[in-house]
């Protein structure tokens, strides 16, 4: 026990000693970290006690279910049921179980353990959210998100450290500031999820791999194997860490006088493989209790869903790369990073510099692996590309620092960099504003103030996280067997049954209907959902035009549909107003009336729309 404590103390010392040294050597670093704390933490309370998305619910729900199963029926089998019930998640199970521990301790102290034990057996996420007290969700969400904030600040520091190792303190600070100001990055720190932990562990692994190349220390490589394995356990894309460690072995061997002995060291190779494999096996709870079949199913299921061609996206994958990068960085920063990357490539081709920093090799290898994997996908989300942000910013900042010694060039470059920081900060401000003007939160407040308690409100989303819901006041929604929907976050397994239920709305006659981004997408002319679900398209179109005796009484966000749906227009729209994950664009609320009518509010929503783009609403444009 004493040796374990001593080991942990030594590990903590190794972690915090460089941090203290950096803060002492570079006093301005503390302001960079404060900036990161501000951008990662501002608005972290949005949607509480509700969730930003279904994924947040899943991350907190699984350890809660496992705890409920164990309390109701103590034993290993109950834990196995709780772990394997629902979507197979990774090491987030352990992370958020630890976070939920103090909340559950409060439950025990308050004498509510029996009541909470019954909650773990509730299958419906809707019912569970209403059944558990609001304070429980508030505490759990805020604690979980604050951990993401801390990891986000850690990622900014690691970006600084890698920049310093690559080129110098200016490069480190500049890269760290760019990362802190990137909406694509700080949006992940506002959520309970696996992306922030995985990115943190990936950056740690790259740093340890570079230190191993420098020192040849076996312990450093083994620590990297641990963090790399944990990165994979959190998210399979963390597998890039394993490739980086492999590249570090080859680079170290190439720089050694005895490359064969270095690259074939049993202690190094076998030790790294064992530590990595054990951390993955134990780190994924479903694999720990279910064995190898669970790991194979997780690998094949993920690869199959990502690389399969559903035909839902007309644009090529390179388009989505560009769109998501602009969405996460803004146009000025994206163009600057592309220019910097081009300059790096040109310089290496022209000079053929073989004495380049080994860290360049590790960074380039990580980028190549990410791009090689994602290029086979049909579509990428912003969070998939976020792990490449620190790498791109570090290399870009290092290239900028190369020009600091050229006084004439540097004078003009400083002005350009100042303009870049200002535009990036403004872009970040737009994204941050979305957290305090979240349409679902505004619609929730409006509903609480304007809708009677006994009024029937109907929604068409399949997750309580995606709608404006008042805790303790259930809404009418599609009833589906959630316990069978284990491999998808949208949960609906019978699409035709869901469509039939939606179209049967006149039989239910709800007093209010709430439409979110998903439903409004059905009537967007160029939307893939519009083409894929023509019956839903017609239903929502008739609903909005008053043919079902409903009229729009409130609209939150920018009004539903984008004003431009072309490829270029979508990119420009993303470059002006980032569509970051966790935020919604709009909520429209309709109220049932006694006779067919189209309200003036509906007119105001579409009056600036081009009838050539939106022909369904052309007769209403004034």
C-alpha positions as CSV (number, residue, x, y, z in Angstrom):
1,X,0.0,0.0,0.0
2,X,2.8,2.4,0.9
3,X,4.6,1.6,-2.4
4,X,1.4,2.4,-4.4
5,X,1.0,5.7,-2.6
6,X,4.7,6.5,-3.2
7,X,4.3,5.6,-6.9
8,X,1.2,7.9,-7.2
9,X,3.1,10.7,-5.4
10,X,6.0,10.4,-7.8
11,X,3.7,10.4,-10.8
12,X,1.9,13.5,-9.5
13,X,5.3,15.2,-9.0
14,X,6.3,14.4,-12.5
15,X,3.1,15.9,-13.8
16,X,3.0,19.1,-11.8
17,X,6.7,20.0,-11.7
18,X,6.8,21.0,-15.5
19,X,3.6,23.0,-15.0
20,X,5.1,25.0,-12.2
21,X,8.3,25.4,-14.1
22,X,6.4,26.7,-17.2
23,X,4.4,29.2,-15.1
24,X,7.5,30.5,-13.5
25,X,9.5,30.8,-16.8
26,X,6.5,32.2,-18.7
27,X,4.2,34.4,-16.5
28,X,1.9,35.1,-19.4
29,X,1.0,31.4,-19.5
30,X,-1.4,31.9,-16.6
31,X,-3.5,34.3,-18.7
32,X,-3.6,31.8,-21.5
33,X,-4.9,29.2,-19.1
34,X,-7.4,31.7,-17.7
35,X,-8.6,32.3,-21.2
36,X,-9.1,28.6,-21.7
37,X,-11.0,28.4,-18.4
38,X,-13.3,31.2,-19.6
39,X,-14.0,29.8,-23.0
40,X,-14.3,26.2,-21.8
41,X,-16.4,27.1,-18.8
42,X,-18.7,29.9,-19.8
43,X,-22.3,28.8,-20.3
44,X,-21.5,25.3,-18.9
45,X,-24.9,25.4,-17.1
46,X,-26.9,25.5,-20.3
47,X,-29.8,23.0,-20.6
48,X,-29.5,22.0,-16.9
49,X,-31.4,20.0,-15.6
50,X,-31.9,18.7,-19.1
51,X,-29.2,17.5,-21.4
52,X,-27.5,19.0,-24.4
53,X,-28.0,15.8,-26.3
54,X,-28.8,12.1,-26.1
55,X,-25.1,11.2,-25.7
56,X,-24.9,13.2,-22.4
57,X,-27.9,11.2,-21.1
58,X,-26.2,7.9,-22.1
59,X,-23.0,8.7,-20.3
60,X,-24.7,9.4,-17.0
61,X,-27.4,6.8,-17.4
62,X,-25.2,3.7,-17.7
63,X,-23.4,3.9,-14.3
64,X,-26.7,5.0,-12.7
65,X,-28.4,1.9,-14.1
66,X,-25.6,-0.4,-13.0
67,X,-25.8,1.1,-9.5
68,X,-29.6,0.6,-9.5
69,X,-29.3,-3.0,-10.6
70,X,-26.7,-3.7,-7.9
71,X,-28.7,-2.1,-5.1
72,X,-31.8,-4.0,-6.2
73,X,-30.0,-7.3,-6.6
74,X,-26.4,-7.4,-5.2
75,X,-24.1,-9.6,-7.2
76,X,-21.8,-9.7,-10.3
77,X,-24.6,-10.7,-12.6
78,X,-26.6,-7.5,-11.8
79,X,-23.5,-5.4,-12.5
80,X,-23.1,-7.2,-15.8
81,X,-26.7,-6.5,-16.7
82,X,-26.3,-2.8,-15.8
83,X,-23.1,-2.5,-17.8
84,X,-24.3,-4.2,-21.0
85,X,-27.8,-2.7,-20.9
86,X,-28.0,0.0,-23.6
87,X,-25.3,1.4,-25.8
88,X,-21.9,0.0,-25.2
89,X,-19.8,2.8,-23.8
90,X,-16.1,3.0,-23.0
91,X,-14.2,4.3,-20.0
92,X,-16.7,7.1,-19.6
93,X,-18.5,4.6,-17.4
94,X,-15.8,4.7,-14.8
95,X,-15.2,8.5,-15.1
96,X,-18.9,9.4,-14.6
97,X,-19.4,6.7,-12.0
98,X,-16.7,8.5,-9.9
99,X,-18.4,11.8,-10.6
100,X,-21.8,10.4,-9.6
101,X,-20.3,9.0,-6.4
102,X,-20.7,12.2,-4.3
103,X,-24.2,12.7,-5.6
104,X,-25.2,9.2,-4.6
105,X,-23.5,9.8,-1.2
106,X,-25.9,12.7,-0.8
107,X,-28.7,10.3,-1.7
108,X,-27.6,7.8,1.0
109,X,-27.2,10.5,3.6
110,X,-30.7,11.9,2.9
111,X,-32.2,8.5,3.3
112,X,-33.5,8.2,-0.4
113,X,-31.4,5.1,-1.4
114,X,-34.5,2.9,-1.7
115,X,-36.3,5.4,-3.9
116,X,-33.3,5.8,-6.1
117,X,-32.8,2.0,-6.4
118,X,-36.1,1.7,-8.1
119,X,-35.1,4.4,-10.7
120,X,-32.4,2.1,-12.1
121,X,-35.1,-0.3,-13.3
122,X,-37.0,2.3,-15.3
123,X,-36.4,1.6,-19.0
124,X,-37.9,4.8,-20.5
125,X,-35.4,7.7,-20.5
126,X,-38.3,10.1,-20.6
127,X,-39.9,8.6,-17.5
128,X,-36.6,8.3,-15.7
129,X,-35.7,12.0,-16.3
130,X,-39.1,13.1,-14.8
131,X,-38.9,10.5,-12.0
132,X,-35.5,11.5,-10.6
133,X,-35.5,14.9,-8.8
134,X,-34.2,17.9,-10.7
135,X,-31.5,18.5,-8.2
136,X,-30.0,15.1,-9.0
137,X,-29.7,15.9,-12.7
138,X,-28.4,19.4,-12.0
139,X,-25.6,18.2,-9.7
140,X,-24.7,15.3,-11.9
141,X,-24.5,17.3,-15.1
142,X,-22.6,20.2,-13.6
143,X,-20.1,17.9,-12.0
144,X,-19.6,16.0,-15.2
145,X,-19.2,19.1,-17.3
146,X,-16.8,20.7,-14.9
147,X,-14.6,17.7,-15.3
148,X,-14.7,18.3,-19.1
149,X,-13.8,21.9,-18.4
150,X,-10.8,20.9,-16.4
151,X,-9.7,18.5,-19.1
152,X,-10.2,21.2,-21.7
153,X,-7.8,23.5,-19.8
154,X,-5.4,20.6,-19.5
155,X,-5.6,20.2,-23.3
156,X,-4.7,23.8,-23.8
157,X,-1.7,23.5,-21.5
158,X,-0.5,20.3,-23.3
159,X,-0.8,22.2,-26.6
160,X,1.4,24.9,-25.1
161,X,3.9,22.3,-23.9
162,X,4.1,20.6,-27.2
163,X,4.5,23.9,-29.0
164,X,7.4,24.8,-26.7
165,X,9.1,21.5,-27.4
166,X,8.6,21.9,-31.1
167,X,9.8,25.5,-31.6
168,X,9.6,27.8,-28.5
169,X,7.3,29.6,-26.0
170,X,5.8,31.9,-28.6
171,X,4.7,28.9,-30.7
172,X,3.3,27.2,-27.6
173,X,1.3,30.3,-26.4
174,X,0.0,31.1,-29.9
175,X,-1.1,27.5,-30.5
176,X,-2.8,27.4,-27.0
177,X,-4.6,30.6,-27.6
178,X,-5.9,29.4,-31.0
179,X,-7.2,26.2,-29.4
180,X,-8.9,28.0,-26.5
181,X,-10.7,30.3,-29.0
182,X,-11.8,27.5,-31.3
183,X,-15.6,26.8,-31.0
184,X,-15.0,23.3,-32.2
185,X,-12.8,22.6,-29.3
186,X,-14.5,24.4,-26.4
187,X,-17.9,23.0,-27.5
188,X,-16.6,19.5,-26.4
189,X,-15.7,20.9,-23.0
190,X,-19.3,22.0,-22.4
191,X,-20.6,18.4,-22.6
192,X,-20.5,15.2,-20.7
193,X,-18.8,12.9,-23.1
194,X,-15.7,10.9,-24.2
195,X,-14.1,13.5,-26.6
196,X,-12.4,15.7,-24.0
197,X,-10.9,12.8,-22.0
198,X,-9.7,11.1,-25.2
199,X,-8.1,14.2,-26.6
200,X,-6.4,14.9,-23.2
201,X,-4.9,11.4,-23.1
202,X,-3.9,11.5,-26.8
203,X,-1.9,14.7,-26.2
204,X,-0.3,13.2,-23.1
205,X,0.7,10.2,-25.2
206,X,2.2,12.4,-27.9
207,X,4.2,14.3,-25.3
208,X,5.4,11.1,-23.6
209,X,6.3,9.6,-27.0
210,X,8.4,12.6,-27.8
211,X,10.1,12.5,-24.4
212,X,10.9,8.8,-25.0
213,X,12.6,9.7,-28.3
214,X,14.6,12.3,-26.5
215,X,15.6,10.2,-23.4
216,X,15.1,6.6,-24.4
217,X,13.6,6.0,-20.9
218,X,11.6,2.8,-20.8
219,X,9.3,4.0,-18.0
220,X,8.3,7.0,-20.1
221,X,7.3,4.7,-23.0
222,X,5.3,2.4,-20.7
223,X,3.5,5.4,-19.2
224,X,2.7,6.4,-22.8
225,X,1.3,2.9,-23.4
226,X,-1.0,3.3,-20.4
227,X,-2.3,6.7,-21.5
228,X,-2.6,5.5,-25.1
229,X,-4.6,2.5,-24.0
230,X,-6.9,4.6,-21.9
231,X,-7.4,7.0,-24.9
232,X,-8.6,4.0,-26.9
233,X,-10.8,2.9,-24.0
234,X,-12.5,6.2,-24.0
235,X,-13.0,6.4,-27.8
236,X,-11.7,4.1,-30.5
237,X,-10.3,7.0,-32.5
238,X,-7.8,7.2,-29.7
239,X,-6.1,4.4,-31.5
240,X,-4.0,7.1,-33.1
241,X,-2.0,7.0,-29.9
242,X,-0.9,3.5,-30.6
243,X,0.4,4.5,-34.0
244,X,2.2,7.5,-32.5
245,X,3.9,5.2,-30.0
246,X,5.0,2.9,-32.8
247,X,6.4,5.8,-34.8
248,X,8.3,6.9,-31.7
249,X,10.0,3.5,-31.5
250,X,11.1,3.7,-35.1
251,X,12.4,7.3,-34.7
252,X,14.3,6.5,-31.5
253,X,15.8,3.4,-33.2
254,X,16.8,5.5,-36.3
255,X,18.6,8.0,-34.0
256,X,20.4,5.2,-32.0
257,X,23.8,3.7,-32.7
258,X,22.2,0.3,-32.1
259,X,18.8,0.5,-33.8
260,X,18.0,-3.3,-33.6
261,X,18.5,-3.6,-29.9
262,X,16.4,-0.5,-29.3
263,X,13.5,-1.5,-31.5
264,X,13.5,-5.1,-30.4
265,X,13.8,-4.6,-26.6
266,X,11.4,-7.2,-25.0
267,X,10.8,-5.1,-21.9
268,X,9.8,-2.2,-24.1
269,X,7.7,-4.0,-26.7
270,X,6.1,-6.6,-24.6
271,X,5.6,-4.3,-21.6
272,X,4.0,-1.6,-23.8
273,X,1.7,-4.2,-25.5
274,X,0.6,-5.7,-22.2
275,X,0.0,-2.4,-20.5
276,X,-1.9,-1.1,-23.5
277,X,-4.0,-4.2,-23.9
278,X,-4.9,-4.4,-20.2
279,X,-5.9,-0.7,-20.1
280,X,-8.1,-1.2,-23.1
281,X,-9.6,-4.5,-21.8
282,X,-10.3,-3.1,-18.3
283,X,-11.1,0.4,-19.6
284,X,-14.1,-0.7,-21.6
285,X,-16.5,-2.2,-19.0
286,X,-18.6,-4.2,-21.5
287,X,-15.4,-5.9,-22.6
288,X,-14.3,-6.5,-19.0
289,X,-17.6,-8.3,-18.2
290,X,-18.4,-9.7,-21.7
291,X,-15.0,-10.7,-22.9
292,X,-13.5,-10.7,-26.4
293,X,-16.8,-10.9,-28.3
294,X,-17.9,-7.6,-26.9
295,X,-14.6,-6.0,-28.1
296,X,-15.0,-7.5,-31.6
297,X,-18.6,-6.3,-31.7
298,X,-17.6,-2.8,-30.7
299,X,-14.9,-2.6,-33.3
300,X,-16.9,-4.1,-36.2
301,X,-20.0,-2.2,-35.3
302,X,-18.2,1.1,-35.2
303,X,-16.3,0.5,-38.4
304,X,-19.4,-0.8,-40.2
305,X,-21.6,2.2,-39.4
306,X,-18.9,4.8,-40.2
307,X,-17.6,3.3,-43.5
308,X,-21.0,2.1,-44.8
309,X,-22.6,4.1,-47.6
310,X,-26.2,4.8,-46.7
311,X,-26.6,7.2,-49.6
312,X,-27.8,10.0,-47.4
313,X,-25.1,12.5,-48.3
314,X,-24.6,13.8,-51.8
315,X,-21.5,15.8,-51.0
316,X,-18.1,14.1,-51.1
317,X,-16.1,13.6,-47.9
318,X,-13.6,16.4,-48.7
319,X,-16.6,18.8,-48.6
320,X,-17.5,17.7,-45.1
321,X,-13.9,18.0,-44.0
322,X,-13.9,21.7,-45.1
323,X,-17.3,22.4,-43.8
324,X,-16.6,21.1,-40.3
325,X,-13.2,22.8,-40.1
326,X,-14.7,26.1,-41.0
327,X,-17.6,25.4,-38.6
328,X,-15.1,24.7,-35.8
329,X,-12.4,27.4,-36.5
330,X,-14.0,30.1,-38.6
331,X,-13.0,31.0,-42.2
332,X,-9.9,33.3,-41.3
333,X,-8.3,30.7,-39.0
334,X,-9.0,27.8,-41.4
335,X,-7.5,29.7,-44.3
336,X,-4.5,30.6,-42.2
337,X,-3.9,27.0,-41.0
338,X,-4.1,25.8,-44.6
339,X,-1.6,28.4,-45.7
340,X,0.7,27.5,-42.8
341,X,0.5,23.8,-43.6
342,X,1.3,24.5,-47.3
343,X,4.3,26.6,-46.2
344,X,5.5,23.7,-44.0
345,X,5.2,21.2,-46.8
346,X,6.9,23.4,-49.3
347,X,9.8,24.2,-47.0
348,X,10.4,20.5,-46.3
349,X,10.3,19.6,-50.0
350,X,12.6,22.4,-51.0
351,X,15.2,22.1,-48.1
352,X,14.8,18.3,-47.5
353,X,15.7,19.0,-43.9
354,X,16.6,15.7,-42.3
355,X,17.4,17.3,-39.0
356,X,13.9,18.3,-38.2
357,X,12.4,18.0,-34.7
358,X,11.2,14.4,-34.1
359,X,8.0,15.9,-32.7
360,X,7.2,16.9,-36.3
361,X,7.2,13.3,-37.2
362,X,4.8,12.3,-34.4
363,X,2.4,15.2,-35.2
364,X,2.4,14.5,-38.9
365,X,1.8,10.8,-38.3
366,X,-1.2,11.5,-36.1
367,X,-2.7,13.8,-38.8
368,X,-2.1,11.2,-41.6
369,X,-3.8,8.5,-39.6
370,X,-6.8,10.6,-38.7
371,X,-7.2,11.8,-42.3
372,X,-6.7,8.2,-43.7
373,X,-9.4,6.8,-41.5
374,X,-11.9,9.6,-41.9
375,X,-11.5,9.8,-45.7
376,X,-13.2,6.4,-46.0
377,X,-16.3,7.7,-44.1
378,X,-19.4,9.0,-45.7
379,X,-19.6,11.9,-43.3
380,X,-17.7,13.4,-40.4
381,X,-18.9,15.4,-37.5
382,X,-17.1,18.3,-35.9
383,X,-16.1,16.2,-32.9
384,X,-14.3,13.7,-35.1
385,X,-11.9,16.4,-36.4
386,X,-11.4,18.2,-33.1
387,X,-8.4,15.9,-32.1
388,X,-6.6,17.3,-35.2
389,X,-7.0,21.0,-34.0
390,X,-4.1,21.1,-31.5
391,X,-1.8,19.3,-33.9
392,X,-2.6,21.8,-36.7
393,X,-2.3,24.8,-34.4
394,X,1.0,23.7,-33.0
395,X,2.5,23.2,-36.5
396,X,1.1,26.5,-37.7
397,X,2.4,28.4,-34.7
398,X,5.8,26.9,-35.1
399,X,5.9,28.0,-38.7
400,X,4.9,31.5,-37.6
401,X,7.7,31.6,-35.0
402,X,10.2,30.9,-37.8
403,X,9.5,34.4,-39.2
404,X,10.0,36.3,-36.0
405,X,13.7,36.9,-36.7
406,X,13.0,38.5,-40.0
407,X,12.2,42.0,-38.9
408,X,10.6,43.4,-42.1
409,X,8.4,40.4,-42.6
410,X,7.5,40.1,-38.9
411,X,6.2,43.7,-38.8
412,X,3.5,43.0,-41.3
413,X,2.9,39.5,-40.1
414,X,2.1,40.8,-36.6
415,X,-0.7,43.0,-38.0
416,X,-2.1,40.0,-39.8
417,X,-1.9,37.8,-36.7
418,X,-3.6,40.5,-34.6
419,X,-6.4,40.5,-37.2
420,X,-6.6,36.8,-37.1
421,X,-6.9,36.7,-33.3
422,X,-9.6,39.4,-33.4
423,X,-11.7,37.6,-36.0
424,X,-11.3,34.3,-34.2
425,X,-12.3,35.8,-30.9
426,X,-15.4,37.3,-32.5
427,X,-16.3,33.9,-34.0
428,X,-15.8,32.4,-30.6
429,X,-18.1,35.0,-29.1
430,X,-20.8,34.1,-31.5
431,X,-20.5,30.5,-30.4
432,X,-20.5,31.4,-26.7
433,X,-23.6,33.5,-27.2
434,X,-25.4,30.3,-28.3
435,X,-25.0,28.9,-24.7
436,X,-27.0,31.8,-23.2
437,X,-29.5,32.0,-26.0
438,X,-30.1,28.3,-26.4
439,X,-33.5,27.9,-28.2
440,X,-34.5,24.9,-26.2
441,X,-34.0,26.8,-22.9
442,X,-35.9,29.8,-24.2
443,X,-38.7,27.6,-25.4
444,X,-38.8,25.8,-22.0
445,X,-39.2,29.2,-20.2
446,X,-41.9,30.3,-22.7
447,X,-43.8,27.0,-22.2
448,X,-43.6,27.3,-18.4
449,X,-45.0,30.8,-18.5
450,X,-47.7,30.4,-21.3
451,X,-48.9,26.8,-21.4
452,X,-51.4,25.5,-18.8
453,X,-50.3,22.6,-16.7
454,X,-53.1,20.3,-18.0
455,X,-52.4,21.2,-21.7
456,X,-51.3,18.4,-24.0
457,X,-47.9,19.1,-25.6
458,X,-46.7,16.8,-28.4
459,X,-43.1,16.4,-29.6
460,X,-41.6,14.3,-32.3
461,X,-38.0,14.0,-31.1
462,X,-37.1,10.6,-29.6
463,X,-34.9,12.0,-26.7
464,X,-36.0,14.3,-23.9
465,X,-32.6,16.0,-24.4
466,X,-33.6,17.3,-27.8
467,X,-36.8,19.1,-26.8
468,X,-37.9,22.0,-24.6
469,X,-39.2,19.9,-21.7
470,X,-40.2,21.1,-18.2
471,X,-39.0,18.7,-15.5
472,X,-42.0,16.9,-13.9
473,X,-44.4,17.7,-16.7
474,X,-44.4,14.8,-19.2
475,X,-45.1,15.5,-22.9
476,X,-46.7,13.3,-25.5
477,X,-44.0,11.5,-27.6
478,X,-43.5,8.4,-29.7
479,X,-43.4,5.3,-27.5
480,X,-40.7,2.9,-28.5
481,X,-39.0,-0.1,-26.9
482,X,-35.9,1.6,-25.6
483,X,-34.5,-1.5,-24.0
484,X,-34.1,-3.0,-27.5
485,X,-32.4,0.1,-29.0
486,X,-28.9,-0.7,-28.0
487,X,-26.7,0.4,-30.9
488,X,-28.0,3.8,-31.9
489,X,-28.4,7.1,-30.3
490,X,-31.6,8.0,-32.2
491,X,-33.2,4.8,-30.7
492,X,-36.0,4.5,-33.3
493,X,-35.7,1.0,-34.9
494,X,-39.1,1.0,-36.8
495,X,-39.1,4.1,-39.0
496,X,-42.4,3.3,-40.7
497,X,-44.2,2.8,-37.4
498,X,-42.8,6.2,-36.2
499,X,-43.9,7.9,-39.4
500,X,-47.4,6.4,-39.1
501,X,-47.6,7.6,-35.5
502,X,-46.6,11.1,-36.5
503,X,-49.2,11.3,-39.2
504,X,-51.9,10.2,-36.8
505,X,-51.5,13.5,-34.9
506,X,-55.1,14.7,-35.7
507,X,-56.5,11.7,-33.8
508,X,-54.6,12.8,-30.7
509,X,-55.4,16.5,-31.0
510,X,-52.6,17.9,-28.8
511,X,-53.1,21.5,-27.6
512,X,-49.5,22.4,-28.6
513,X,-46.9,20.9,-30.9
514,X,-43.2,21.5,-30.7
515,X,-41.0,21.3,-33.8
516,X,-37.2,21.1,-33.5
517,X,-34.3,21.2,-36.0
518,X,-35.0,17.5,-36.9
519,X,-38.6,18.1,-37.9
520,X,-37.9,21.4,-39.7
521,X,-35.3,19.6,-41.7
522,X,-38.1,17.6,-43.4
523,X,-39.2,20.8,-45.2
524,X,-35.8,22.1,-46.1
525,X,-35.7,21.7,-49.9
526,X,-32.1,20.4,-50.2
527,X,-32.2,18.3,-47.0
528,X,-31.5,14.6,-47.3
529,X,-34.3,14.0,-44.7
530,X,-36.7,15.8,-47.0
531,X,-36.0,13.4,-49.8
532,X,-35.8,10.3,-47.6
533,X,-39.1,10.9,-45.7
534,X,-41.6,12.5,-48.2
535,X,-44.6,11.7,-45.9
536,X,-43.0,13.5,-43.0
537,X,-42.1,16.4,-45.3
538,X,-45.8,16.7,-46.3
539,X,-47.0,16.5,-42.7
540,X,-44.7,19.2,-41.4
541,X,-45.4,21.4,-44.4
542,X,-49.1,21.1,-43.9
543,X,-48.7,21.7,-40.2
544,X,-46.7,24.9,-40.7
545,X,-49.1,26.2,-43.3
546,X,-52.2,25.9,-41.1
547,X,-53.9,22.9,-42.8
548,X,-54.2,21.0,-39.5
549,X,-55.7,24.0,-37.7
550,X,-52.4,24.8,-35.9
551,X,-50.7,28.2,-35.9
552,X,-47.2,29.2,-34.9
553,X,-47.3,31.1,-31.6
554,X,-43.6,31.2,-30.7
555,X,-40.3,30.7,-32.5
556,X,-36.9,30.6,-30.9
557,X,-33.5,30.7,-32.6
558,X,-32.9,31.9,-36.1
559,X,-36.3,30.6,-37.3
560,X,-35.7,27.1,-38.5
561,X,-34.4,26.9,-42.0
562,X,-31.2,28.3,-43.2
563,X,-31.5,31.1,-45.8
564,X,-29.1,29.4,-48.2
565,X,-28.9,25.6,-48.8
566,X,-26.3,25.4,-51.6
567,X,-22.9,23.9,-50.8
568,X,-21.1,27.2,-50.8
569,X,-23.9,28.9,-48.9
570,X,-23.8,26.2,-46.1
571,X,-20.1,26.8,-45.7
572,X,-20.5,30.6,-45.6
573,X,-23.3,30.2,-43.0
574,X,-21.0,28.0,-40.9
575,X,-18.2,30.5,-41.1
576,X,-20.4,33.3,-39.8
577,X,-22.5,31.5,-37.2
578,X,-20.9,28.2,-36.0
579,X,-23.2,25.3,-35.6
580,X,-21.4,23.6,-32.7
581,X,-22.4,20.3,-31.1
582,X,-24.6,20.5,-28.1
583,X,-26.5,23.6,-29.3
584,X,-29.7,23.6,-31.3
585,X,-30.7,26.1,-34.1
586,X,-34.4,26.6,-33.5
587,X,-37.6,25.6,-31.8
588,X,-41.1,26.4,-33.3
589,X,-44.2,26.0,-31.1
590,X,-47.7,25.7,-32.6
591,X,-51.1,26.0,-30.9
592,X,-54.3,24.3,-32.0
593,X,-57.0,26.7,-33.1
594,X,-60.7,26.2,-33.8
595,X,-60.5,27.0,-37.5
596,X,-57.9,26.8,-40.3
597,X,-55.6,29.8,-40.2
598,X,-52.1,30.9,-40.9
599,X,-50.8,33.3,-38.3
600,X,-49.0,36.6,-38.9
601,X,-46.2,35.1,-36.8
602,X,-45.8,32.4,-39.5
603,X,-45.7,35.2,-42.1
604,X,-42.9,37.0,-40.2
605,X,-40.9,33.8,-40.1
606,X,-40.9,33.4,-43.9
607,X,-41.2,36.9,-45.2
608,X,-37.5,37.1,-45.9
609,X,-37.3,33.7,-47.6
610,X,-36.8,33.5,-51.3
611,X,-39.9,31.8,-52.8
612,X,-37.7,30.3,-55.4
613,X,-35.7,28.5,-52.7
614,X,-38.8,27.7,-50.5
615,X,-41.6,27.2,-53.0
616,X,-43.8,25.6,-50.4
617,X,-44.0,29.0,-48.6
618,X,-44.0,31.2,-51.7
619,X,-47.7,32.1,-51.5
620,X,-47.2,33.4,-47.9
621,X,-44.2,35.7,-48.5
622,X,-45.3,39.3,-48.3
